[in-house]
Amino acid sequence: MSTGSHKPPEVSVVMATRDRCEPLRLTLSSLVAQRFPEGGFEVIVTDDGLDDGTSAMVRSFSDRLTLHYHHENGPGFLSAAQAGNTGARLASAPVLVFLEAGVLAGPDLLASHLTVQTEASAGRVAIGDVRGRRPDGDAAELAEAAGTLPPEEILRQYRDASPFRECRRGDLARARSGVTAGVAPWLSFRLVNTSLRTADFWEAGGFDESFRGRGVEDIELGFRLFARGIPFVLSPAAWALGARPRRRQPSGPATGPADVPGSPDVPGPAGPPSDDARDARQNALRFLLGHPHPAVELTWALSGEDRRGRIEGEFTRLLAWTERCRDLPVTAEIEQAVEHLPEGADVVVLGCGGTLPDALPPGASIADFDPALLEEAAVSGDHRTANVIGIRTPFADRSADVVVITSRLAGVWAAWHREILAEAHRIGTRVYVALPVPAGVPAPPARR
């Protein structure tokens, strides 16, 4: 269904929905009240839910909004990645704004996003404020107000209420200059209230449709956009209200099903996980295997939207350690670990540094958290490389005769030694550790 003005829009609002008729109605009502030139934006709704009245409700806005409504036959047919790409394909404007059904757009949300995307010569990813959207806050009163009051009045009345404060307020306070705080801004790329240029979206490849269900597909795209050099900015002026509590993300290590190569045998949270939790854990592993990188590795290890702050903190500490240990020699440790190995033995080195000893087999697999040193080390032989810490690597189960853990991992050892040792035992039949194993942690088998 397509309705409304034929004037080329400046902004395309993309929303995916599934059996959320009333929350979507509230969002569409807030879009009707935008202070924006008539015909200047279009709204694209992709719906793969049951017949809960969404179609008729959307049509009721046809005289107030320029709408494109796409419905997939059969409930649950689209993943979040497929739904996002489907909506973006229907968009005709040069700027995309992704909103979640259920948020109430402030009256200047679209104008603010458009300003961010057009005031510079190059595109940016703009993250808008979302108030009243906390993982553990009681938002019942706000949800009731959302049905009776306009967003700006709710903002005035509840501005100082604890569950109403933007859950990323600390990040925003550190980023008033406009550029996002932190070393991994792509962690804030969510389909709740975010904009970017349409050309940037497609040049990055859009959402990866190999991701199943919902979860992680958004930050994975954010990672690719950031890797392409597109800056991320926070836009408090593009505010919205999210009166319903967020779905909680899984809090344990991200585990994948048997059909994901090399998925670790790590238990998830207590109790049977939800479909969303299983999808998110699988997608987190898919993200890591597709983009071996220390920050992505930490995202996998600390999966869950409410742990973004800890991921940033751990990665910041890792970057500081990377500078401190850049000249730390580990060739002697590697030599000692491999000196008695038979010819043709398979070796994996975690924390290889920039120089490898001649004794290391030329086909050994090497990993390091410092990409520059890893590149230097790789020129010495036909090595498989991975820019990771060693918490979760792309190397296959039992693919090595010995795994060497060097002292370059000393800076992360206190926090992650259990995970690194478990990963080393997954990869290799024997493990050589050039670091003290803390008390209470089973020591690896003795080196023969």
N, C-alpha and C positions, 0 to 999 in steps of 0.2 A: 504494500500500500504506500502510495506517495501522494502527499497533499500539500497545498500551500503555494507560496509565491514562486515564480520562476526566476526571480532575480538571483544572480550568482551569490551564494552566501560567503561570508568571510570566515565563519567558524562552523565546524561540524561537531556536534555533541554526540558521542557514541556511548550507548548504554546497553549492557546485556542483562537480561532478566529471565527468571525461571520461577513461575508460580509466586510472584510478588506483586500482585495487582495493586494493592493499596499503597505500599511504599513507592511504587513507580508513579502512581497518581500524584502523590505529594511532591515528588521531584519535578514532574511535568508542570504542576501548578507553580512551582518556584521559578521555572524557566519562562512561563508566561509573563511573570513580573519583572523580567530582566530589563534594565535600562540600557537598551541596545537598539540601534536603528531597525525599523521594520524590515523584515526579510533578510536581515544581516546574518542570521544563523539558521541552521537546520538541525533537526534532532533525529538520530537514527537509533531505533530500538530493535535489537535482535532478541527473539523470544524462542526458547526451546522447551517451554513448560507445557503443562496440561491446559485444558480450556478452563481457566479460572476467571474468565471475564476480561483478561488483559486486552485482547483484541478490540472489544467493544469500547473499553475504557480509553484506549489510545485514540480510537476514531473520534471520541467525544472532544478531543483537543484539535481536531483538524481545521477548525475555523480560527484557531488562536496561535497555532504553531505550524511551521513547515516541517512535516513529519515524513519519515520513511520507516515503515514497519515490516520487519522480516520475521516470519515464523517458520521454524523447522518442524517437520512432522515427527511426532514421537517425542516423549519426554526424555530429557537428559541426553539428547543427541549430540549437542555441541560441548566441547571442552571450553574452558575460559579462553584459551588461546584461539580456538576456532571462532568463537563468538566475537572476540575482539577484532580478528582479521575480517570476518564477514561484515561487521559494521564499518570498518575502515574502508573496505572495497566499495561500499555504497556511498561513501562521503565524497562531496564535490568541492569542499572548501580547502584552502591552503593550510588551515590550522585545525588540528584535532584536539578536542577536549574530552577526556574520558571521565565519566561520572558513574557512580554506583547508584542503582535504583534504591531510593530510600534517603539519600542526602537531600537537604534543602539548600539550594543555591542562593547565596546572598545576591542582592539585586545587581551588583556590579561584577559578579564572578566572570562572566564571559568577556566583558569589556576589559577587565584586568588581565585575563589570560591573553587576549588579543594584543594588548599593549606590550606585554612581555615579549611576545613572539614577533612583533613588528618594529620595536624600537632599536633593534640591533641588526647589523647586516647579516649575521648568521643566526640560525635557529638555536633554541635552548629548550631544555626540559624544565617546565615550570611546575613546581609542587605547591598547590594551594592549601591553605589552612582548612582543617576539618575539626570543628569544635564538638564537644559532647560525644566523642567517639573513643571510649577507653575500653581496654580489654576486660576490666574488672569493675567498672563504675556502674552505679545504679542510675540508668537513664530513663526510668519509667515516667518521671514527671516531665522530662523533656519530650518524650515521645507523645505524651498527651497534649502538650502545648503545640507540638508540630502540626496537629490537626486543626488548630483553631487560630493560631497567631502567625503573622508573617515572619520570615526569618530575622529581619532587623529588629523586630520587637522582642523576639526570643533572645537575641543577642543582648539587648539592653537589659532585660530582666535577669538573665542568668549569667552575665559576664563573669562573675566571681565565684560561681558554684564549682566546687572541686571536680565533679565528674564532667563538667562542661568545658574545662580547659583543654585546649589542643594537646593531645597526648605526646606530640613532638615539641612541646613548648621549649624544652631545654635546647634542642637543636635550633629552633627558630631564634631564640635569644642570642645564640652564638653566631647567627648568620644575618644580622640586620643589614650588613653591607650588601646583601643580595645574593652572594654566592653561598651555596650550601656548606654547612659545617661538616667536618668529618672527612675521613679518608676513603669512604666507600659510599658516596651519595646515592648510588643506584639502589641502595637498600630502601630508600624512600620512594622509589618508583612504584606507585600503586594505582589501580584503576578506580580510585575513589574520587579524586579531584586533581587531575594532572593534564597538562597540555604539552604539545610539541608540534612542529611543522609536519605536515603530511609527507612531504618529500623525505624528511629525515626518518620518519617511521618506515617507509618502504625501502629506502636505501640501506637501512639496517636489517631489512628482511622481515619486518613485522614480527608478530609473535611466532614462536617455534611451535608448530602444531603437533610435534611429537609428544608434547607435554599432555598428560591426561588430566581429566577433571579440572580442579582449580587449585591454585597454589604454586608459587615460585615462577610461573610463566611471566609474571610482570617484572620481577626484579632481574630475571635473566635477560629480558629485553633491555632493561635499564643498564645492565652490565655491558651489553654490546654497544649501546648508544654512548656510554661513557668511554669505552675503549676507542670509539671513533672520534673522540675529542669534543663531543658535544657537551657544553657546560650545563650543570644543573643549578637552578636557582629556586629559592623559596619565595613565594608570592603571597604574603599575608593579606593583601587586598583582594585576592581571589578566594574569599572565604566561603565556607559552606557549613551547614550543621548536619551532624550525623547522630540522630537521636537514639538509634538502636545500638546496643552493645555489639562490638565486633565478635565474629566467631573466633574462638581461641584456636591458635595453631598448635601443632604437636610440640611438646617440650623436650622430647628425647632425641637421641641421634637419629638421623634420617636413614631409614632402611628401605631397600628396594625389594620387589618380588623376585622370584627365581628367574624371570625372563629378562632381567636387567643384568648384563654381564658383570661379574665380579662383585655383586651386591654382598655386603658384609652380613654376617650372622650376628646382628646386634639387636637385642630386644628393644621394642618400642615402649611407649608409656604403659602403665598398668591398665589392665582392662582392654576389651576389644576396641581398636581404633575405629573412628568414623570413616566413611568413604572419603571425606575431605582430608582427614588426617593421613590416610594411606596414600592418597594422590599426592599430597604435599611432600611426604617423606620420599616417595618414589621420584617425584620431580626434582627434589633437592639433590638427590644422587645423580640424576640425569644432568642437571646443571653442572655439577662438579666434574663428572666424567667428560662433559663437552668442553669445559673451560677450566682446566687445572690451574689453580691460582690460589695463593694463601688465603685471601679474603673469602673466596668461594668455599674453600675447605672449612674455614671457620663458620661460614653460614650453614654448611651442612652439619657440622658438629654441634652448632647451637641453633638448630632450626626452630623457627617460631618468630612471628612478627614482633612480639613483646621483648625479644632479646636483641633487638637491633643495637641498643646502647652497648651491650657487652661485646658484640661482634666488633663494633667500632673500637672499643677500648683494647681488646685483644690484638687487633690488627695494628693499632697505633703503637702498642708496646713491641710488636714484632718488627715494625719498621725501625724503631729506635735500636733494637738489638741488631738488626741487619747492618746498620751503620757501625756499631761497636765491634762486630765480629768480622768485618770485611777482610781483614788481614790475618785472621786466625788460621794457622796451617793445620791441616788434618791429613796430609799425605802419609805421615808415619803411621797414623792409626789405621788407615786403609791398607797399607802394606802389611802390617801385623795381622790384620784380619784375614787376608787372602794368601799369606805366604805359603801355606801348606795345602792349598786347594788343588785338586787334580786338574789337569788340562781339560778345557771345555766346560768348566763349572760355570753355572749361571750366578751372577752376583747383582744385588741391588744395593746402592749406597744412598742412605738418607742423610743429607747434609754434606754433599760432596765438595763444596767450595769451588774455587776457580782452577785448581791444579790437581790433576790426577797422577798417581804414581804409575811408572811403567809396568809394575807388577799387576795392575788391574786389567782383567781381560778386556780386550777392545770392544766387545759387544755387551759390556755390562750396562745395566739400567741405572741411571743416576737421577737424583732429585735434590733440589735445593730451593729455599724460599727466596734467594736472591737471584733474580732473572739474569742480571749481568754476569755474575760468576758462573751460573749454569751454562750460559752461552759460551763462555771461555772454556769451560771444562769439556764441552761437547765436541770441540774441534780436535781433541786428541784421539778420537776413535769413533767407531760406528755405534754410538750409544743411543738408547731410547731415553728420553728426558722427560721430566715432569717438574714444573714450577710449583711445588707444594712443600708444606712443612714435613709431612709424614703422618699426619693424623688419619688421612684417607687418601690413598694414591690410586692412579689408574692401573697399577700393575695387577696382574691376574693372581688368583689363588695359587699358592704353591708353585709360583713361576721361577723361584730362585733356590739355589742350594744354600746360600747364605745371604742374610740381610745385614748390612753394616750400618750402625747408628753412630755417627761421629759426634764429637764435642761441639760442633756448630749448633747442635740442638739444645745446648745448655740453657740458653735464654728462654726456652719454652718448656724445659723439662719439668719444672716444678708443677706447672699447670696441666701439662698434657702427657706426662710420661706413661700413664696407663693406656691411653688411646694409642700412642705411638708404638708401645710394645705390642699391643694387641694387633695393630696393623702389620707390624713386622712379622709376627708369627702367622698371620694370614698369608703373607706373601711367600715366606721362606720356610724351609725345614729347619734351619739353624739361624740363630741371631747372635751377632757380635755387638756388644754395647760398650762404647768408650766413655760411658758416663756411669756414675754410681746409681744403682737401682734403689730407690727409697725403701725403707723398712715397711714390711707389710705387702709389698708388691712381689708376686712370684718372679724369681729370677729366671731368665731364659736358660735353655739347656747349655751346659758347659761346652766350650769349644774344644773339639777333639784335635 
